[in-house]
Amino acid sequence: MPFVVFRDRARRRLDVSANGTLTFDDFAAILRLRTGDAREYTVLFDVSGATPEVTASQVHSAADRVKDRAERDGPHGRFAIVAAEEAVFGLAQAYVHMCQRAGIDTIAVFSTREEAERWLSDE
């Protein structure tokens, strides 16, 4: 897998840094990290070092999965995506908008890690 996960139990947070090619299956694996006691953890997902290989249909499918989980399990902690490159930021923003249309307002995209950290701290 092209990502590294750091779990901070004291802060109830997952930091995920992605590098290389990031596929839909990789993204789905990251979403599955938020189970059990980590369900309410905040997540900082930094894709600045990654090149996503996902289609628009897969982005829509990911948003549908998050919606289904939220309906089944209730809300999760905040999920901040850091995407420095413009095309990746646009893809992440499309995902955020799909989630927002489904009533999920705990996911946001940022161009810098500092902005994401601030948003996660404002919870």
Residue pairs with C-beta under 8 A, 6 or more apart in sequence:
1 26
1 29
2 18
2 19
2 20
2 21
2 22
2 26
2 50
3 16
3 17
3 18
3 19
3 22
3 26
3 30
3 50
4 16
4 17
4 19
5 14
5 15
5 16
5 30
5 33
6 14
6 15
6 16
7 13
7 14
7 38
7 41
8 14
8 15
11 42
12 40
12 41
12 42
12 77
13 41
13 42
13 43
13 44
13 77
13 120
14 33
14 34
14 38
14 41
14 42
14 43
14 44
15 43
15 44
15 46
16 30
16 33
16 43
16 44
16 45
16 46
17 46
17 49
18 26
18 45
18 46
18 47
18 49
18 50
19 49
19 50
20 49
20 50
20 51
21 50
21 51
21 52
21 53
22 47
22 50
22 51
22 52
22 53
22 54
23 52
23 53
23 54
24 53
24 54
24 55
24 58
24 61
24 62
27 52
27 54
27 62
28 62
28 65
30 43
30 45
31 62
31 65
31 66
31 69
33 43
34 41
34 43
34 76
34 77
39 73
39 76
39 77
40 76
40 77
41 77
42 77
42 78
42 79
42 80
42 120
42 123
43 77
43 78
43 79
43 80
44 80
44 82
44 113
44 116
44 117
44 120
45 79
45 80
45 81
45 82
46 82
46 113
46 116
47 81
47 82
47 83
47 88
47 92
48 82
48 83
48 84
48 85
48 113
50 88
51 88
52 88
52 91
54 62
54 91
56 94
59 91
59 94
59 95
59 98
60 98
62 95
63 95
63 98
63 99
63 102
64 102
66 99
66 102
66 104
66 107
67 99
67 102
67 103
67 104
69 76
70 76
70 102
70 103
70 104
75 104
75 106
76 106
77 106
77 123
78 106
78 107
78 108
78 119
78 120
78 123
79 106
79 107
79 108
80 107
80 108
80 109
80 110
80 116
80 117
80 119
80 120
81 92
81 95
81 96
81 107
81 108
81 109
81 110
81 116
82 109
82 110
82 111
82 112
82 113
82 115
82 116
83 89
83 91
83 92
83 109
83 110
83 111
84 111
84 112
89 109
89 111
92 109
93 109
95 107
95 109
96 107
96 108
96 109
99 107
100 107
108 116
108 119
110 116
110 119
